[in-house]
Structure formats: C-alpha cells, structure tokens
Amino acid sequence: MLRILLAEDVAMVRGALIALIELEPDLKVVAAVENGADIVPTALTCRPDVAVIDVDLPGLDGLSAAAQLKNELPCCRSLILTSLGRSGMVSRALSARVSGFMLKDSPPEELATAIRSVAIGRKVIDPQLAQSAWDCGLNPLSAREHEVLRLTAAGATPVEIASTLYLSVGTVRNYLTTIVTKLHARNRVDAVKRAYDSGWLP
C-alpha cells in the first residue's frame, strides 16, 4: 500500500482527487492539506511515500515546499499536479528535485500510474513541458535571490524583505540588483514579470 499526502487548496478538487486516488486498491491518502506551509510538518508526522502537490498554494508555493520536503524527508517522492503549464515551470520543478510533473487536464487514469512510477524512483514529466523546460533553461537565481524576488512580487518593500529574511536593507538591495542583472530585466517590475513568464514564480 502506497501512502499519499495530497496538497491542494481548492476543497472540491481536493475531494475529487482523494476519491480518484483511493479507487486504486494499492493507494491510500493518509493526509490532505490546503496550505503549502503545512506540507513538510504533515509529511514528517505521517511519513508518506509520495506527496502529490499543487503549485499555487497559500502560505508557501508547492515547488518551494517540495524542495523543503526533499531536504527534510528524502524518502518521500514529490509529484507536482498543476494547471500551470507555463514555460519554465518544469525547469523550476526540476531545480526543486521533484520526481514528477503532471497537468491537471491529463487523463485521470494517468495519475495513479504516475504515483506508482515516482514511488519506485522513476521520473514522470509531460514530454511537451519537458521540451519547454529545455528551451527555457534553468532558473539562474539562487534560493535566496528567488525568495527576495518572491517577496518583491508580493509587494514587500526592501525594508520589509530585510526584516522578514533577517538581512540588512543594503544586502536586499544588492540582491535585487543582481536579480535584475541575471534576468536581463529593465527594473524590479520587469524582473518579476520575466520570472513569472518563465515559470520561476508561482
């Protein structure tokens, strides 16, 4: 029996996915969460084999949570299930070391197959999205730069970012300058747009 953790914030979708997964005799949903920040603590408690995670979650986006989960519970494989098929999203998913990436409009029967595949160590990635990832390239931002840009995209000022990340304001401004340079952007707003279009921001 494979133990599944499901992270999906839309209640109706979450219920439908639980029902779909548990139609399979060898799959059991042992926990379901709606906030990305709850993924790792819940996984450490229930010890799932596979975490099926949406990208666009409140609290903490699914890809950041998947990266944390890989560090905290390496034996748990992450399968991203999302409607966000933007160019570059798969690249960010691979950077987060997820085991699979599926779109929500995939045929329902493919979900169980994907869960079983990632559970035994295989990679499951939509072929067209994989090509998009190759064309787009990997996210050039470091983890800290990505966090600074994510907070910027959420409307935080450099002072607020510095307080949140326990950095000096000068360090945050330096990060922002580096981010704009790395993304070949005109300014911070353009950097956020480029990162979003590339799938590096949820």
TAPE-V150169 format. One record per residue. N is the residue number from 0. RES is the residue in one letter. PHI is phi in whole degrees, -180 to 180 (NA if undefined). PSI is psi in radians with two decimals (* if undefined). Layout:
n=N res=RES phi=PHI psi=PSI
n=N res=RES phi=PHI psi=PSI
This chain:
n=0 res=M phi=NA psi=2.14
n=1 res=L phi=-89 psi=2.30
n=2 res=R phi=-94 psi=2.23
n=3 res=I phi=-118 psi=2.35
n=4 res=L phi=-105 psi=2.28
n=5 res=L phi=-113 psi=2.27
n=6 res=A phi=-121 psi=1.87
n=7 res=E phi=-153 psi=2.23
n=8 res=D phi=-88 psi=-0.28
n=9 res=V phi=-89 psi=2.02
n=10 res=A phi=-57 psi=-0.75
n=11 res=M phi=-66 psi=-0.73
n=12 res=V phi=-67 psi=-0.72
n=13 res=R phi=-60 psi=-0.79
n=14 res=G phi=-64 psi=-0.71
n=15 res=A phi=-66 psi=-0.69
n=16 res=L phi=-68 psi=-0.71
n=17 res=I phi=-60 psi=-0.80
n=18 res=A phi=-63 psi=-0.73
n=19 res=L phi=-64 psi=-0.80
n=20 res=I phi=-64 psi=-0.73
n=21 res=E phi=-81 psi=0.04
n=22 res=L phi=-70 psi=-0.37
n=23 res=E phi=-87 psi=2.27
n=24 res=P phi=-67 psi=-0.33
n=25 res=D phi=-105 psi=0.14
n=26 res=L phi=-122 psi=2.37
n=27 res=K phi=-138 psi=2.16
n=28 res=V phi=-81 psi=1.94
n=29 res=V phi=-94 psi=-0.25
n=30 res=A phi=-161 psi=2.58
n=31 res=A phi=-137 psi=2.24
n=32 res=V phi=-127 psi=2.76
n=33 res=E phi=-116 psi=-0.11
n=34 res=N phi=-118 psi=2.29
n=35 res=G phi=-60 psi=-0.54
n=36 res=A phi=-68 psi=-0.29
n=37 res=D phi=-89 psi=-0.15
n=38 res=I phi=-63 psi=-0.95
n=39 res=V phi=-66 psi=-0.86
n=40 res=P phi=-58 psi=-0.69
n=41 res=T phi=-68 psi=-0.72
n=42 res=A phi=-64 psi=-0.66
n=43 res=L phi=-67 psi=-0.43
n=44 res=T phi=-84 psi=-0.80
n=45 res=C phi=-98 psi=-0.18
n=46 res=R phi=52 psi=1.08
n=47 res=P phi=-74 psi=2.79
n=48 res=D phi=-82 psi=-0.63
n=49 res=V phi=-137 psi=2.39
n=50 res=A phi=-110 psi=2.10
n=51 res=V phi=-97 psi=2.01
n=52 res=I phi=-127 psi=2.26
n=53 res=D phi=-78 psi=2.72
n=54 res=V phi=-82 psi=-0.85
n=55 res=D phi=-87 psi=1.47
n=56 res=L phi=-117 psi=2.61
n=57 res=P phi=-72 psi=2.76
n=58 res=G phi=85 psi=-1.03
n=59 res=L phi=-155 psi=2.25
n=60 res=D phi=-66 psi=2.70
n=61 res=G phi=-60 psi=-0.62
n=62 res=L phi=-72 psi=-0.68
n=63 res=S phi=-65 psi=-0.70
n=64 res=A phi=-65 psi=-0.67
n=65 res=A phi=-64 psi=-0.68
n=66 res=A phi=-65 psi=-0.74
n=67 res=Q phi=-64 psi=-0.71
n=68 res=L phi=-63 psi=-0.68
n=69 res=K phi=-62 psi=-0.64
n=70 res=N phi=-74 psi=-0.70
n=71 res=E phi=-84 psi=-0.56
n=72 res=L phi=-142 psi=1.30
n=73 res=P phi=-59 psi=-0.44
n=74 res=C phi=-73 psi=-0.25
n=75 res=C phi=-91 psi=2.16
n=76 res=R phi=-88 psi=2.53
n=77 res=S phi=-109 psi=2.29
n=78 res=L phi=-119 psi=2.00
n=79 res=I phi=-82 psi=2.25
n=80 res=L phi=-127 psi=1.93
n=81 res=T phi=-148 psi=2.84
n=82 res=S phi=-98 psi=-0.02
n=83 res=L phi=-91 psi=1.64
n=84 res=G phi=-103 psi=0.54
n=85 res=R phi=-66 psi=2.67
n=86 res=S phi=-58 psi=2.28
n=87 res=G phi=96 psi=-0.27
n=88 res=M phi=-63 psi=-0.70
n=89 res=V phi=-66 psi=-0.65
n=90 res=S phi=-59 psi=-0.77
n=91 res=R phi=-67 psi=-0.63
n=92 res=A phi=-64 psi=-0.74
n=93 res=L phi=-65 psi=-0.64
n=94 res=S phi=-64 psi=-0.54
n=95 res=A phi=-82 psi=0.00
n=96 res=R phi=62 psi=0.71
n=97 res=V phi=-78 psi=2.82
n=98 res=S phi=-96 psi=-0.34
n=99 res=G phi=-155 psi=2.73
n=100 res=F phi=-145 psi=1.99
n=101 res=M phi=-127 psi=2.62
n=102 res=L phi=-92 psi=2.60
n=103 res=K phi=-68 psi=-0.30
n=104 res=D phi=-91 psi=0.20
n=105 res=S phi=-68 psi=2.69
n=106 res=P phi=-57 psi=2.39
n=107 res=P phi=-54 psi=-0.65
n=108 res=E phi=-67 psi=-0.30
n=109 res=E phi=-75 psi=-0.36
n=110 res=L phi=-65 psi=-0.85
n=111 res=A phi=-61 psi=-0.71
n=112 res=T phi=-62 psi=-0.73
n=113 res=A phi=-66 psi=-0.72
n=114 res=I phi=-61 psi=-0.81
n=115 res=R phi=-64 psi=-0.65
n=116 res=S phi=-67 psi=-0.82
n=117 res=V phi=-69 psi=-0.51
n=118 res=A phi=-63 psi=-0.51
n=119 res=I phi=-100 psi=0.23
n=120 res=G phi=97 psi=0.10
n=121 res=R phi=-85 psi=2.75
n=122 res=K phi=-96 psi=2.40
n=123 res=V phi=-127 psi=1.89
n=124 res=I phi=-139 psi=2.29
n=125 res=D phi=-55 psi=2.21
n=126 res=P phi=-57 psi=-0.74
n=127 res=Q phi=-67 psi=-0.68
n=128 res=L phi=-69 psi=-0.60
n=129 res=A phi=-63 psi=-0.70
n=130 res=Q phi=-65 psi=-0.70
n=131 res=S phi=-61 psi=-0.69
n=132 res=A phi=-63 psi=-0.72
n=133 res=W phi=-64 psi=-0.73
n=134 res=D phi=-67 psi=-0.63
n=135 res=C phi=-78 psi=-0.62
n=136 res=G phi=91 psi=2.92
n=137 res=L phi=-80 psi=2.69
n=138 res=N phi=-60 psi=2.10
n=139 res=P phi=-80 psi=-0.13
n=140 res=L phi=-84 psi=2.51
n=141 res=S phi=-73 psi=2.96
n=142 res=A phi=-60 psi=-0.72
n=143 res=R phi=-69 psi=-0.72
n=144 res=E phi=-62 psi=-0.69
n=145 res=H phi=-63 psi=-0.72
n=146 res=E phi=-66 psi=-0.72
n=147 res=V phi=-62 psi=-0.76
n=148 res=L phi=-68 psi=-0.67
n=149 res=R phi=-61 psi=-0.76
n=150 res=L phi=-68 psi=-0.64
n=151 res=T phi=-62 psi=-0.77
n=152 res=A phi=-62 psi=-0.51
n=153 res=A phi=-81 psi=-0.05
n=154 res=G phi=100 psi=0.11
n=155 res=A phi=-74 psi=2.50
n=156 res=T phi=-83 psi=2.86
n=157 res=P phi=-55 psi=-0.64
n=158 res=V phi=-65 psi=-0.77
n=159 res=E phi=-67 psi=-0.68
n=160 res=I phi=-64 psi=-0.76
n=161 res=A phi=-59 psi=-0.74
n=162 res=S phi=-66 psi=-0.73
n=163 res=T phi=-66 psi=-0.71
n=164 res=L phi=-99 psi=0.07
n=165 res=Y phi=59 psi=0.82
n=166 res=L phi=-121 psi=2.90
n=167 res=S phi=-80 psi=2.74
n=168 res=V phi=-63 psi=-0.66
n=169 res=G phi=-61 psi=-0.71
n=170 res=T phi=-64 psi=-0.72
n=171 res=V phi=-63 psi=-0.75
n=172 res=R phi=-63 psi=-0.65
n=173 res=N phi=-64 psi=-0.72
n=174 res=Y phi=-59 psi=-0.77
n=175 res=L phi=-64 psi=-0.70
n=176 res=T phi=-63 psi=-0.76
n=177 res=T phi=-64 psi=-0.71
n=178 res=I phi=-62 psi=-0.84
n=179 res=V phi=-59 psi=-0.71
n=180 res=T phi=-67 psi=-0.84
n=181 res=K phi=-62 psi=-0.61
n=182 res=L phi=-92 psi=0.06
n=183 res=H phi=54 psi=0.73
n=184 res=A phi=-98 psi=2.83
n=185 res=R phi=-81 psi=-0.59
n=186 res=N phi=-162 psi=-3.02
n=187 res=R phi=-65 psi=-0.71
n=188 res=V phi=-62 psi=-0.75
n=189 res=D phi=-66 psi=-0.63
n=190 res=A phi=-63 psi=-0.74
n=191 res=V phi=-62 psi=-0.79
n=192 res=K phi=-62 psi=-0.78
n=193 res=R phi=-64 psi=-0.73
n=194 res=A phi=-66 psi=-0.68
n=195 res=Y phi=-66 psi=-0.81
n=196 res=D phi=-62 psi=-0.54
n=197 res=S phi=-85 psi=-0.10
n=198 res=G phi=85 psi=0.21
n=199 res=W phi=-88 psi=-0.20
n=200 res=L phi=-123 psi=2.45
n=201 res=P phi=-73 psi=*
